[in-house]
Amino acid sequence: MTLHINMQVVPVISLIAGVLILVRPKLLNYIVAFYLIAVGVFGLIGR
């Protein structure tokens, strides 16, 4: 099972998430939750 994501998108998303966490630390919970939900959905779709 492989997930093909444009490799230029991942660093940009990580950079934006890092800046948001620095600016508003309370967003960490939401960013992590969104990431886990996205990985789970893509994992189920990829089967």
KAZITA-V450064 format. One record per pair of residues at least 6 apart in sequence whose ideal C-beta (glycine too) atoms are under 8 Angstrom apart, sorted by sequence separation. I is the first residue (numbers start at 0). J is the second residue. If there is no record, write none. Layout:
BEGIN
i/j
I/J
I/J
END
This chain:
BEGIN
i/j
20/26
19/26
20/27
20/30
19/30
16/30
16/34
2/41
2/42
0/42
2/45
1/45
0/45
0/46
END
